[in-house]
Amino acid sequence: MNTPATIPASAQDAPAGPTPPIAPQRAHVTTVHGDTRVDQYFWLRDREDPAVLEYLRAENAWTDLVMAPTRELQETLYRELLGRIQETDLTVPELEGGWLYYIRTEEGKQYPIVCRRRDAEGSPEAVILDQNARAARQGYYRAAGVTVSPDQQRLAWGEDTSGSEEFVIHVKDLATGAVLSDAIPGTSGNIAWAADSNTLFYVTLDPAHRPYRVWRHTVGASAADALVYEESDAAFWVGVELTKSRAFLLIESASHATSETRYVPADRPDAPFRLVRPRTPGIEYDVTHRGDRFYLVTNKGARNFQLVSVPTSDPSTSWQVVIPPTESIKLDAVEAFAGHLVVYEREGGLPQVRIIDIDGGMSHRVAFPEPVYSVRRHGNPEWNSRIVRITYTSLVTPASVIDYDMDARTWTVRKEQVIPSGYDRTLYRSARLRATAPDGVQVPVSLVWKEPLERNGQRPMYLQAYGSYGINFDPSFSSHYLSLLDRGFIVGIAHVRGGEEMGRRWYDDGKQKKKRNTFTDFIACAEHLVAQRYTSSDRLAITGGSAGGLLMGAVTSMRPDLFATVVADVPFVDVVNTMLDPTLPLTVIEYDEWGNPTDDESAYRYILSYSPYDNVVPKAYPNLLVTAGLNDPRVAYWEPAKWTAKLRECQTGHNRLLLRTNMGAGHAGASGRYDYLKEVAFRYAFVLDTIPEKRER
């Protein structure tokens, strides 16, 4: 198809009845490592070109037209989803500096309200940040880095009103309620207070949207802010934090494979930052403070990481091993309290929590009641506490906030997620299976369904995965799933390589020139579920977002016959072009994840072998719903747009192909909770409308 086509102003305006918009083709030729590629849709990168927005709006109009018959279903799903959330609710308060902090939501309001009250019976509530008021007249709103000063008298936070993930920092006097004149634009939203409660540190972005500079700001001062640190290596980003002990400020520089930390006493914010340990390629370490020691979770000499300690007076000296490395246990993180260390580990694909009594020298693991579950740590801001707070959940158990007494070894359920419309967990079952990958590796798959289950291939399935950056996709309860489970679906999670569910090797074997393992793992999981008659290929819907959207694109190219429906949210699908362009956000940072196709021809050839956009060829593709955010700094809107245009050009079948671009949001989609539920309802309606009804076999 070489002749440029016009884009109808709306889908209804297309001649000879409604037809999808066709993006014009404008050849853009590039030659890399002797390989010449012609990109007919490269022009979609130029959002200043009126034809770009015209095309995106035409695609949205087409999507609305095609989905119009499902409007009643969408409304039904939205009401179901809404009925399962406690609209007026509050979190379990956390004690910090004599105040109890918590977040409230109110029926009919999109955003949370941050509140506090004195830790005394009958103390009145004080609203310290009403995000609904701040979001008024904004199409998008997100607060980040919400941080109270050590003296509890000031609040700092960042605001993003476009979805671009570029935040303006504000400061509020909590005694008077006045928002001060301090307004700092162009930041990452990362904030840390010094001990004097008058000095704060923040991080700004470079032109590629990389957090790279740390600044010191004195509240109310007219003098220019001081540049404290600048990260010159474009593969590294920076962050700043105050340790829970409140003794030190830390600046961390990190890539996907290497890290380095600097520190300064929190009561000496003007002092120069000192190195904990200089960076060494391939070596990572994360710093926690307690007493006269820094505790480091590091992979130096330990693929699955180990815990060591060094003196704060001279961190360059030899370290002491606290927890040695093992091949079976991955050490994720450590959290320090006055009398304990809490170690977050993974073994056999499951998270574990280990408690170390520093004075007594004893350690134990927290016992969890189910064989497959998920655990999430809380902020735990109070230093002198024997209670560690975690959230426990599974695919059938709603999230419970747990206060675990580290001395008594007992836990108290402070709150369990409420499902107002009702939920009987005895009606549902979960399981973990293993699928065999082409190289013989056993890949875990977590499933949940509504009883009874008859494995006859008739059950529809909604299979999810991510599989990148070492990020784990642990099985947890979602009230949203009930709209699918109650309609007969099995919901599944494929724990493919590229995550770290099974340890660091699991991640290493799913990145760079082993990335294809992520895709073949997922295909193996899908084939196993079909072979075991949990579902059938014509009833299998799959979904993933961002790098998980890359997974969706890759497996759709490799095995379009295996799936009935694909939902790819903000998918990273134009991998070759993005990784060849160092001016784009994240590109240089992500060489450690995908490889550098500019300098390494073998990396170029390997990425080209799976990049979804580059592997679209004429064939019959499954039903596809693709989403994008116009202001997305992580996966630019043009990636899903270009992929959709090329898929439409090459689709030989008659399945649906829809692109929906949020014209006022970024990577995470709608910011308001009600708007978000409408997006979920839309996705589910697409899945339900494209998966055939049950039939006899």
Number of C-alpha atoms within 10 A of each C-alpha: 8 9 8 12 12 13 21 23 15 20 23 16 13 15 9 7 8 15 16 21 25 19 28 20 19 16 14 12 11 12 9 13 13 8 9 10 13 13 18 19 20 17 18 24 15 12 13 9 11 9 17 18 16 16 23 25 23 24 29 21 21 24 20 17 17 18 16 12 11 17 14 11 18 22 15 15 22 24 14 18 22 20 15 19 16 16 18 11 14 16 14 15 16 19 18 18 16 14 16 18 23 17 18 17 19 15 9 10 16 19 22 19 19 19 18 21 19 17 16 10 7 8 12 10 12 14 17 19 22 16 18 18 12 15 19 10 9 13 14 18 22 19 21 18 18 19 17 23 20 18 12 16 14 24 22 23 20 27 25 23 20 21 25 18 25 20 26 20 25 18 23 20 15 18 10 9 14 11 15 13 12 18 11 17 17 18 26 27 27 23 25 27 27 26 21 14 19 17 20 20 25 26 27 23 20 13 9 15 21 24 25 22 21 24 17 21 21 17 16 12 12 9 8 9 14 13 14 18 18 16 17 10 13 17 20 23 24 25 23 22 19 22 19 20 18 19 19 22 25 24 24 21 23 22 22 17 17 18 23 22 23 20 23 20 19 22 16 15 20 14 12 13 18 16 18 22 15 13 16 12 10 13 17 21 23 19 22 20 23 23 13 11 16 21 26 24 25 23 20 15 11 18 18 24 27 24 24 20 22 20 19 18 10 14 16 13 12 11 15 13 14 13 14 14 20 13 13 13 21 27 28 21 19 21 20 20 23 16 18 26 21 21 21 20 20 19 15 13 19 18 23 22 20 17 21 19 19 13 8 9 8 10 15 13 16 14 12 15 8 10 10 20 22 21 22 15 16 13 11 18 17 18 18 11 15 18 22 23 21 18 19 22 24 21 27 24 20 20 21 19 24 22 18 18 15 24 13 9 13 13 17 13 14 14 14 15 16 16 16 12 12 9 15 9 12 10 12 19 15 19 13 15 14 17 21 15 20 12 9 8 13 16 21 22 24 22 21 23 25 21 13 10 13 10 13 14 21 22 22 28 31 24 24 22 25 28 31 26 19 22 13 22 19 22 25 19 20 15 21 19 18 20 17 22 19 14 12 19 26 23 23 25 23 29 29 33 34 31 26 27 26 24 27 23 18 21 25 21 19 26 23 19 17 15 23 21 22 29 25 21 28 28 23 20 27 26 19 19 24 21 13 13 16 22 24 22 22 20 24 26 26 24 24 22 22 22 21 23 26 28 31 30 32 24 24 24 22 17 13 19 13 21 22 23 30 29 26 28 27 32 30 28 31 24 21 24 18 20 23 17 14 18 13 18 19 22 24 24 21 20 19 18 23 24 22 22 24 16 12 11 15 15 19 22 15 19 23 18 14 23 21 27 27 21 20 22 15 14 13 16 28 25 22 27 21 23 25 29 27 23 21 23 19 21 25 23 27 27 23 28 29 22 24 24 23 23 22 20 15 16 18 13 12 10 15 17 23 23 26 23 25 20 18 19 23 26 25 17 24 22 21 18 16 18 14 16 19 19 16 17 24 20 20 22 22 24 27 19 15 20 17 14 11 12 8 5 6
